[in-house]
Structures are given as structure tokens and as C-alpha cells.
């Protein structure tokens, strides 16, 4: 029988979100209903509210979440009732050309639940990133549930569902940061600071954090940055070069998603170095680079989608590191809040004093 729960809905572009009654259907074949325990407030949710993703309003927001599987539909084998899971927004299909070539992290046909959650009047909802976890319960494809150690804190574990995984993966999976490498991270919000952590886990010798906010830079230093650069005070490209023997960094991770910071990343890398774009640009943004500079510097220009992660491989491994005390996920949880405080959490994002606000249920 369908259930009624409370969830955070964005009805129109730019309007404040509000709590509404959500109808969650019983899971169909290949689907699961998850009782949400924690959900991080990610900037992507604000993008949805502002119409920056698409205009399929109304949206059921929230996607960076952990919880317990309450029920499963026919044919589900990935998870069982009672499993503690982190939700992911890239449930791999297993059949596309990427999956069949052994590269499921690049799956071209990821999927979500086929049924729709609705408002009480029957209006169909668009769940953010196919999840919609600012709700007491949510309906997802079973492949979007990744079972992890239930001893982990839900507030910390849920962050792997998006921002922390995106940053760590940008360093380890996309950037292939290796032992002794020099790494620069431009933009030290939640994703950028997770990239700092990823570079440290990979054994980078020099990790240079770049931002315009000294508070964010202090946080980056506490998470493993060896050097910090406030780009309000001078040219970050020159600063990065000065800190790397005049050469530039082996890997530069751009975690802002703006043309000007991407250009800084491009020129701040060493010859044959790698640029990783993990910051999310808006549709109208463009960049122009001299083609001779692209050719003459060699190396690689990469984009990192979800940190090129494979949830079934990466989530349990990172939770193990967290449980061992080698990955401080708790450091990313700035505050825990109630469901009705999501709009205030969006406002706090603009002040730069939070890595993550996490809704607890």
C-alpha cells in the first residue's frame, strides 16, 4: 500500500522550498523503498531549485543520503530489507557498451525507479538525481542502493552519495594522483576539500588549496593541504608554479565550474600534467583556449562525473577507511538540521561557513 510521508519540494524556479505530503508507492520490480536516516544539503539541490538543471518542476529535492531498506520489489537481489545503504545516482545497467567493456563506472544507461512519487493531488514529482531524499522515505531503483557497514554514522556515510565521493574520486579515479605527486585544488567547498582528502589518501607529496575564503583554506589545511593560496591576494597560477619549482602541479582539480578558474587550472599544471574538471558549470558558460597551448602542453584535460566512481566498489571501501579512522568523513558534517531547515541551509551556502548541513530524520 502506498505511504504518505513528508518531503521538501521545489514547486517553481527560485521559490522557497516547502514541506509537503509525498505519496510513495510500493516498490515495483527492481525497486526499493528506503527509510531515509540522513541527507546532506548539496549545492546541486539548490541548482534544481533555481532551474539550473532543467525545468521539470515540481522537484522532490535531496540526493546525498543514507538509510535502511524498508521494502523491495520483485527480482531485487542487490539488497534486502534491513540493509543499511548509501544511495547513489548512477545505478549501472550492466548491458551498455561501457559495462560490457568492463568499465561500468562510465555506464551510458544508468537508471532510476520507473514509478513516480507524487504530491497528494497526484502531481508527479521529479526526484533530484533520481533519488529525492529530503523525505522520510523514498522510492529508488534497487541498483541505487549500496550496502555498507551499518556501524557507520548515517550523517557521514550519506555524504559519499554525492559531494565527498565526487571530490575523492576526482583525485583518485579521474586524476590518477600518485605517490609523490603535486596537486592543486581550485575551490575549497565540500567537493574541493574532498579532493584534498583524496589527494592525501593517494599519497600526494604537495597539496595546494586555492580559494578566495580564508576560512575554507583553513579547513583545507586541516584536511591535508600542505599549502594554501588566497587567489584574492594574487595570481594563483604564479603561486602554484612558485610552490612547484616553477613547473606547475602534476594534477590540478577545478572544483568551481567557472571559465576563469578552469583557465587558471589549465595554466597551473605542469607540462604533460592533468586538469580535472569536477565543478559543475552552467549551460551558457564557454571557454576559449589557444589550440597551440592545448597541443604544446600535452597531458590530459578530463571531466569527472561523480568522481568516476563505481558505488559497489568505492562506497564500502571508503566506509572501511572511515571506520579505521583513516578518512574523516565527520569533518564534512558542519551541522545537523531538521527537514524544515533546508531553505535556511541553502542561505548558509552563500556565506561559505559550511561544508555540509545534514538533515537528520
C-alpha positions as CSV (number, residue, x, y, z in Angstrom):
1,X,0.0,0.0,0.0
2,X,1.3,3.5,-0.9
3,X,2.6,5.5,2.0
4,X,2.3,9.2,2.9
5,X,5.5,10.9,4.1
6,X,6.8,14.5,4.5
7,X,9.3,15.8,2.0
8,X,10.9,19.0,0.7
9,X,9.5,20.2,-2.6
10,X,10.6,23.0,-5.0
11,X,7.5,23.9,-7.0
12,X,8.9,26.7,-9.2
13,X,12.1,28.4,-10.2
14,X,13.6,30.5,-7.4
15,X,10.7,29.9,-5.0
16,X,11.5,28.9,-1.4
17,X,11.1,25.2,-0.9
18,X,8.4,23.9,1.4
19,X,7.4,20.7,3.2
20,X,4.6,18.8,1.5
21,X,2.9,15.4,1.7
22,X,4.5,12.9,-0.6
23,X,2.9,9.7,-1.8
24,X,5.5,6.8,-2.0
25,X,4.2,3.8,-3.9
26,X,5.1,0.2,-3.0
27,X,8.2,-0.9,-4.9
28,X,7.8,-2.5,-8.2
29,X,10.1,-4.9,-10.0
30,X,13.7,-3.8,-9.5
31,X,12.8,-1.1,-7.0
32,X,13.2,-0.4,-3.3
33,X,11.7,1.9,-0.7
34,X,14.3,3.3,1.7
35,X,13.7,4.9,5.1
36,X,16.0,7.9,5.0
37,X,18.1,8.5,8.1
38,X,20.3,11.4,6.9
39,X,20.6,13.5,3.7
40,X,23.2,16.2,3.0
41,X,22.2,19.6,1.6
42,X,24.2,19.7,-1.6
43,X,24.6,22.7,-3.9
44,X,23.1,20.6,-6.7
45,X,19.8,20.7,-4.8
46,X,20.0,24.5,-5.0
47,X,20.7,24.2,-8.7
48,X,17.5,22.3,-9.1
49,X,15.5,24.9,-7.1
50,X,17.0,27.7,-9.3
51,X,16.1,25.9,-12.5
52,X,19.8,25.3,-13.3
53,X,19.4,21.6,-14.1
54,X,16.1,21.5,-16.0
55,X,12.5,22.8,-15.7
56,X,10.8,19.6,-14.7
57,X,9.1,21.2,-11.7
58,X,8.0,20.2,-9.1
59,X,11.1,18.6,-7.7
60,X,11.5,16.4,-4.7
61,X,14.9,17.6,-3.5
62,X,17.7,15.7,-1.7
63,X,20.0,13.0,-3.0
64,X,23.1,12.7,-0.7
65,X,21.6,10.2,1.6
66,X,21.9,7.1,3.7
67,X,19.1,4.9,5.2
68,X,17.7,1.5,5.7
69,X,15.9,-0.6,3.1
70,X,12.3,-0.9,4.1
71,X,10.9,-3.0,1.3
72,X,11.9,-4.3,-2.1
73,X,10.1,-5.2,-5.3
74,X,10.2,-8.4,-7.4
75,X,13.5,-9.6,-8.7
76,X,15.7,-7.5,-6.4
77,X,18.9,-9.2,-5.3
78,X,21.3,-6.3,-4.7
79,X,19.9,-5.5,-1.3
80,X,17.5,-6.9,1.3
81,X,15.1,-5.5,3.8
82,X,17.0,-4.1,6.8
83,X,20.2,-3.4,4.9
84,X,21.9,0.0,5.7
85,X,22.6,1.6,2.4
86,X,24.1,4.8,0.8
87,X,22.1,6.0,-2.1
88,X,23.7,6.7,-5.4
89,X,22.5,8.4,-8.6
90,X,24.3,6.1,-11.1
91,X,22.8,2.7,-10.9
92,X,24.7,0.9,-13.7
93,X,22.8,-1.2,-16.3
94,X,25.3,-4.0,-16.9
95,X,24.4,-4.1,-20.6
96,X,25.6,-0.9,-22.3
97,X,28.9,-0.8,-24.3
98,X,30.8,0.7,-21.3
99,X,29.5,-2.0,-18.9
100,X,30.3,-4.8,-21.4
101,X,33.8,-3.5,-21.9
102,X,34.4,-3.8,-18.1
103,X,34.0,0.0,-17.4
104,X,30.7,0.2,-15.5
105,X,31.8,3.4,-13.9
106,X,31.2,5.0,-17.3
107,X,27.8,3.3,-17.8
108,X,25.8,5.1,-20.5
109,X,22.4,3.8,-19.4
110,X,22.1,4.4,-15.7
111,X,18.6,4.1,-14.4
112,X,16.1,5.2,-11.7
113,X,12.8,3.9,-10.3
114,X,10.2,3.5,-13.0
115,X,7.3,4.5,-10.8
116,X,6.7,8.1,-9.8
117,X,6.3,9.6,-6.4
118,X,3.6,12.2,-6.3
119,X,2.1,15.0,-4.3
120,X,-1.2,14.3,-2.5
121,X,-3.2,15.6,-5.5
122,X,-1.5,13.2,-7.9
123,X,1.0,15.6,-9.4
124,X,4.1,13.6,-10.4
125,X,7.4,14.7,-8.8
126,X,10.8,14.8,-10.3
127,X,13.2,13.4,-7.7
128,X,16.6,15.2,-7.6
129,X,19.2,13.0,-9.4
130,X,16.6,10.2,-9.4
131,X,16.6,10.0,-5.6
132,X,14.5,12.6,-3.8
133,X,15.8,12.0,-0.3
134,X,14.7,15.1,1.6
135,X,11.8,12.9,2.6
136,X,11.1,10.4,5.3
137,X,11.1,7.6,2.8
138,X,11.9,7.5,-0.9
139,X,11.5,5.1,-3.9
140,X,14.6,4.3,-5.9
141,X,15.9,1.7,-8.3
142,X,17.5,-1.1,-6.2
143,X,20.8,-0.5,-8.0
144,X,20.9,2.9,-6.4
145,X,21.3,1.3,-3.0
146,X,24.8,0.4,-2.0
147,X,25.1,-1.7,1.2
148,X,27.7,-0.6,3.7
149,X,28.7,-1.2,7.3
150,X,25.7,-0.4,9.5
151,X,28.0,0.8,12.3
152,X,28.9,3.9,10.2
153,X,27.2,7.2,11.1
154,X,24.4,7.9,8.7
155,X,25.2,11.6,8.6
156,X,28.8,10.9,7.5
157,X,28.0,7.8,5.3
158,X,25.4,9.7,3.2
159,X,27.9,12.2,2.1
160,X,29.5,9.6,-0.1
161,X,26.3,9.7,-2.1
162,X,27.5,12.8,-3.9
163,X,29.9,15.6,-2.9
164,X,32.5,13.7,-0.9
165,X,32.7,10.9,-3.5
166,X,32.9,13.4,-6.3
167,X,35.9,15.1,-4.8
168,X,37.8,12.0,-3.6
169,X,37.1,10.3,-6.9
170,X,38.2,13.3,-8.9
171,X,41.7,12.9,-7.3
172,X,42.0,9.1,-7.1
173,X,39.9,7.8,-10.0
174,X,39.9,10.6,-12.6
175,X,43.2,12.4,-11.8
176,X,45.1,9.2,-11.0
177,X,47.0,11.1,-8.3
178,X,50.0,9.0,-7.4
179,X,52.6,8.9,-4.6
180,X,54.8,11.9,-4.6
181,X,52.7,13.9,-7.0
182,X,52.0,17.6,-6.6
183,X,48.3,18.5,-6.7
184,X,46.4,21.8,-6.7
185,X,42.7,22.1,-5.9
186,X,41.0,25.3,-7.0
187,X,37.8,25.9,-5.0
188,X,37.6,24.5,-1.5
189,X,33.9,23.9,-0.8
190,X,32.7,20.4,0.1
191,X,33.8,18.8,-3.2
192,X,37.1,20.7,-3.4
193,X,38.0,19.7,0.2
194,X,37.1,16.1,-0.5
195,X,39.6,16.3,-3.4
196,X,42.2,17.5,-0.9
197,X,41.4,14.4,1.2
198,X,41.6,12.2,-1.9
199,X,45.0,13.5,-2.9
200,X,46.2,12.9,0.6
201,X,44.9,9.3,0.6
202,X,46.6,8.8,-2.8
203,X,50.0,9.8,-1.3
204,X,50.5,13.2,-2.9
205,X,53.5,15.0,-1.6
206,X,52.3,18.5,-2.1
207,X,48.7,19.6,-2.0
208,X,48.0,23.2,-2.7
209,X,44.5,24.5,-1.8
210,X,43.2,27.6,-3.7
211,X,40.2,29.7,-2.7
212,X,39.1,33.3,-2.0
213,X,37.9,32.5,1.5
214,X,40.5,32.1,4.3
215,X,38.0,30.0,6.4
216,X,37.7,27.4,3.6
217,X,41.5,27.4,3.2
218,X,41.9,26.7,6.9
219,X,39.5,23.8,6.6
220,X,41.5,22.5,3.6
221,X,44.7,22.7,5.7
222,X,43.1,20.7,8.5
223,X,42.1,18.0,6.0
224,X,45.6,17.6,4.4
225,X,46.5,20.6,2.3
226,X,50.2,21.3,2.7
227,X,49.9,24.9,1.2
228,X,47.1,27.4,0.8
229,X,46.7,30.2,-1.7
230,X,44.1,33.0,-1.4
231,X,43.5,34.0,-5.0
232,X,42.1,37.4,-4.0
233,X,45.7,38.3,-2.9
234,X,47.5,37.4,-6.2
235,X,47.7,35.3,-9.3
236,X,47.0,31.7,-8.3
237,X,48.8,30.3,-11.4
238,X,52.0,32.1,-10.4
239,X,51.6,31.0,-6.8
240,X,51.1,27.3,-7.8
241,X,54.1,27.5,-10.0
242,X,56.2,29.0,-7.3
243,X,55.2,26.2,-4.9
244,X,56.2,23.5,-7.5
245,X,59.6,24.6,-8.5
246,X,58.4,26.8,-11.3
247,X,56.8,23.9,-13.1
248,X,53.1,23.7,-12.2
249,X,51.3,20.9,-10.5
250,X,51.1,17.3,-11.8
251,X,47.3,17.4,-11.3
252,X,45.1,20.4,-11.0
253,X,41.5,19.8,-9.9
254,X,39.0,22.6,-10.7
255,X,36.1,22.3,-8.2
256,X,34.4,25.6,-9.0
257,X,33.0,25.1,-12.5
258,X,33.7,28.6,-14.0
259,X,35.6,29.5,-17.2
260,X,38.1,31.7,-15.3
261,X,39.0,29.1,-12.8
262,X,39.3,26.4,-15.4
263,X,41.7,28.6,-17.3
264,X,43.7,29.0,-14.1
265,X,43.8,25.2,-13.8
266,X,44.9,24.8,-17.4
267,X,47.9,27.1,-17.0
268,X,48.7,26.0,-13.4
269,X,49.6,22.4,-14.5
270,X,53.0,21.1,-15.4
271,X,53.8,20.0,-18.9
272,X,52.1,16.7,-19.5
273,X,50.0,17.4,-16.4
274,X,46.4,16.7,-15.9
275,X,43.4,19.0,-15.4
276,X,40.3,17.6,-13.8
277,X,37.0,19.5,-14.0
278,X,34.7,18.4,-11.2
279,X,33.0,21.8,-10.6
280,X,29.6,22.0,-12.4
281,X,29.3,24.8,-15.0
282,X,26.0,26.3,-16.1
283,X,24.8,25.7,-19.7
284,X,25.7,29.1,-21.0
285,X,29.4,29.0,-19.9
286,X,32.1,28.8,-22.6
287,X,35.9,28.8,-22.5
288,X,38.4,29.7,-25.2
289,X,42.0,28.5,-25.2
290,X,44.7,28.9,-27.8
291,X,44.8,25.5,-29.5
292,X,48.6,25.7,-29.7
293,X,48.7,25.9,-25.9
294,X,46.5,22.8,-25.7
295,X,48.8,21.0,-28.1
296,X,52.0,22.3,-26.7
297,X,51.4,21.4,-23.1
298,X,50.4,17.8,-23.7
299,X,48.9,15.9,-20.8
300,X,45.2,15.5,-20.3
301,X,42.1,17.6,-19.9
302,X,39.4,15.5,-18.1
303,X,36.0,15.9,-16.7
304,X,35.0,13.9,-13.6
305,X,31.4,12.8,-13.3
306,X,30.6,11.6,-9.8
307,X,34.4,11.1,-9.3
308,X,34.2,8.3,-11.9
309,X,33.1,6.1,-9.1
310,X,31.6,2.6,-9.1
311,X,29.5,2.7,-5.9
312,X,29.6,-1.0,-5.3
313,X,33.4,-0.8,-5.3
314,X,34.1,2.6,-3.8
315,X,31.5,3.2,-1.1
316,X,32.3,0.1,1.0
317,X,36.0,0.7,0.7
318,X,35.7,4.4,1.8
319,X,33.4,3.4,4.7
320,X,36.1,0.9,5.8
321,X,38.7,3.7,5.8
322,X,36.3,5.8,7.8
323,X,35.7,3.1,10.3
324,X,39.5,2.6,10.6
325,X,40.0,6.3,11.3
326,X,41.9,7.0,8.1
327,X,39.1,9.0,6.4
328,X,37.5,11.7,8.5
329,X,34.0,11.9,7.0
330,X,32.7,13.5,10.2
331,X,34.8,16.6,9.4
332,X,32.5,17.3,6.5
333,X,29.4,17.5,8.7
334,X,29.2,21.1,9.8
335,X,25.8,20.9,11.3
336,X,22.8,18.6,11.6
337,X,19.4,20.1,10.9
338,X,15.7,19.2,10.7
339,X,13.7,18.8,7.4
340,X,12.1,22.2,7.8
341,X,15.5,23.9,7.9
342,X,16.6,23.1,4.3
343,X,15.8,26.6,3.0
344,X,17.9,28.1,5.7
345,X,20.7,25.7,4.8
346,X,20.6,27.0,1.2
347,X,21.0,30.5,2.5
348,X,24.0,29.4,4.6
349,X,25.7,28.1,1.5
350,X,26.3,31.7,0.3
351,X,28.2,32.6,3.5
352,X,30.9,29.9,2.9
353,X,30.9,28.7,6.5
354,X,29.5,25.2,6.0
355,X,30.9,22.1,4.2
356,X,27.6,20.3,4.7
357,X,24.4,20.8,6.5
358,X,22.9,17.3,7.0
359,X,19.2,16.7,7.5
360,X,18.6,14.0,10.2
361,X,15.3,12.0,10.4
